[in-house]
Amino acid sequence: MPDIVGHGRHPDIFACGYCHLPNGQGRPENSSLAGLPAAYVVQQMADFKSGLRKSSVPADLPVATMVANETKANDQEIQSAAAYFSALKPKPWIRVVETSTVPKTHVAGWMLVVSEPVTREPVGQRIIETPENLERTELRDDTSGFIAYVPVGSTKRGKSLVTTGGAGKTIACATCHGADLKGSGDVPPIAGRSPSYIVRQLYDIQNGARAGAATQQMMAPVAHLTLDDIIAIAAYTASLHP
C-alpha cells in the first residue's frame, strides 16, 4: 500500500484509504475505487483540480474535501494511488433490497444511519443506502458492506434502461462500459457499485457539474433521464456482481 493511501501527507492530504477504505470499496458518500482503470483515476483527479468535476450541491463535503485537500497530492502520489486501487479486485459490497417501506434514517458521519428506536416510513422516490453494521463501518472494517433499499420494481425497470436503452430514452450501458458492465479500456466498470454514488454522478453529469473530457460521451445518454430512471439504473447496476 503506498504511503499516500495508508497515511496521507500531513497536514494537507488525508489518507486515501481513510475514506475509500484500504480495499478500495468506498462508502455511500464517496466512491468505490477498486478495479477502476488507473488512467481513469488519474484523469478524475485532474478534473477535480481543474474544476471540471464538482458537485451539483456546493455543500457536499466529500467532494469539497477532494477539491480542497486531495488535489494537493503530487503526480507521483496520484500515480501510485491509482495503480494501487486499480490492482484491487472489487467484491460484492452492496445488498440491494426492493421494498415499499424503509427504516427511518438520519445523517451522521456523511451517510444515512438507522434512527433509534427503529420505525419505518415509505421509501418514496429514494434509495436509502445504510451500513449493514454501523459499528463495524465506523471502525473502518472493510469486510462490512452496505444495504441499499430501493423502490419496488426499480431493478427490473433499470435492467430495461441499462440493457436496451429503454425504447430510445438512452443507450445500452454496455456499449461503453463493456460486457457485464465491468469496464472497457479506460471506461470504468459500474457493476456492483454504490447506487448513491451512481445517482449523484448521473445527476451531476446531467446538470453540468461534472464536465471532464471523459464525461462528454455521457451527456447524450443522460439528457432525457428522469429521477425515477436514474434511481432505477442505479438500483439495477448496484445489484450486479462487480
Secondary structure as the mmCIF struct_conf table of DSSP 4:
data_model
#
loop_
_struct_conf.conf_type_id
_struct_conf.id
_struct_conf.beg_label_comp_id
_struct_conf.beg_label_asym_id
_struct_conf.beg_label_seq_id
_struct_conf.end_label_comp_id
_struct_conf.end_label_asym_id
_struct_conf.end_label_seq_id
HELX_RH_AL_P HELX_RH_AL_P1 ASP A 3 GLY A 6
TURN_TY1_P TURN_TY1_P1 HIS A 7 HIS A 7
STRN STRN1 ARG A 9 ARG A 9
TURN_TY1_P TURN_TY1_P2 HIS A 10 ASP A 12
STRN STRN2 ILE A 13 ILE A 13
HELX_RH_AL_P HELX_RH_AL_P2 CYS A 16 HIS A 20
TURN_TY1_P TURN_TY1_P3 PRO A 22 ASN A 23
BEND BEND1 GLY A 24 GLY A 24
TURN_TY1_P TURN_TY1_P4 PRO A 28 GLU A 29
BEND BEND2 ASN A 30 ASN A 30
TURN_TY1_P TURN_TY1_P5 ALA A 34 GLY A 35
HELX_RH_AL_P HELX_RH_AL_P3 ALA A 38 SER A 50
TURN_TY1_P TURN_TY1_P6 GLY A 51 GLY A 51
BEND BEND3 LEU A 52 LEU A 52
STRN STRN3 ARG A 53 ARG A 53
BEND BEND4 SER A 56 VAL A 57
TURN_TY1_P TURN_TY1_P7 PRO A 58 ALA A 59
HELX_RH_AL_P HELX_RH_AL_P4 LEU A 61 ALA A 68
TURN_TY1_P TURN_TY1_P8 ASN A 69 ASN A 69
HELX_RH_3T_P HELX_RH_3T_P1 GLU A 70 LYS A 72
BEND BEND5 ALA A 73 ALA A 73
HELX_RH_AL_P HELX_RH_AL_P5 ASP A 75 ALA A 87
BEND BEND6 LEU A 88 LEU A 88
HELX_LH_PP_P HELX_LH_PP_P1 LYS A 89 PRO A 90
STRN STRN4 ILE A 94 GLU A 98
BEND BEND7 SER A 100 SER A 100
STRN STRN5 THR A 101 PRO A 103
STRN STRN6 THR A 105 ALA A 108
TURN_TY1_P TURN_TY1_P9 GLY A 109 TRP A 110
STRN STRN7 MET A 111 VAL A 114
BEND BEND8 GLU A 116 PRO A 117
STRN STRN8 ARG A 120 PRO A 122
BEND BEND9 GLN A 125 GLN A 125
STRN STRN9 ILE A 128 PRO A 131
BEND BEND10 GLU A 132 ASN A 133
HELX_RH_AL_P HELX_RH_AL_P6 LEU A 134 GLU A 138
TURN_TY1_P TURN_TY1_P10 LEU A 139 ARG A 140
TURN_TY1_P TURN_TY1_P11 ASP A 142 THR A 143
STRN STRN10 PHE A 146 VAL A 150
TURN_TY1_P TURN_TY1_P12 VAL A 152 GLY A 153
HELX_RH_AL_P HELX_RH_AL_P7 SER A 154 THR A 164
TURN_TY1_P TURN_TY1_P13 GLY A 166 LYS A 169
BEND BEND11 THR A 170 THR A 170
TURN_TY1_P TURN_TY1_P14 CYS A 173 CYS A 173
HELX_RH_AL_P HELX_RH_AL_P8 ALA A 174 HIS A 177
HELX_RH_3T_P HELX_RH_3T_P2 ALA A 179 LEU A 181
STRN STRN11 SER A 184 SER A 184
TURN_TY1_P TURN_TY1_P15 GLY A 185 ASP A 186
STRN STRN12 VAL A 187 VAL A 187
HELX_LH_PP_P HELX_LH_PP_P2 PRO A 188 PRO A 189
TURN_TY1_P TURN_TY1_P16 ALA A 191 GLY A 192
HELX_RH_AL_P HELX_RH_AL_P9 PRO A 195 GLN A 206
TURN_TY1_P TURN_TY1_P17 ASN A 207 GLY A 208
BEND BEND12 ALA A 209 ALA A 209
STRN STRN13 ARG A 210 ARG A 210
HELX_RH_3T_P HELX_RH_3T_P3 ALA A 213 MET A 218
HELX_RH_AL_P HELX_RH_AL_P10 MET A 219 VAL A 222
TURN_TY1_P TURN_TY1_P18 ALA A 223 HIS A 224
HELX_RH_AL_P HELX_RH_AL_P11 LEU A 227 SER A 239
BEND BEND13 LEU A 240 LEU A 240
#
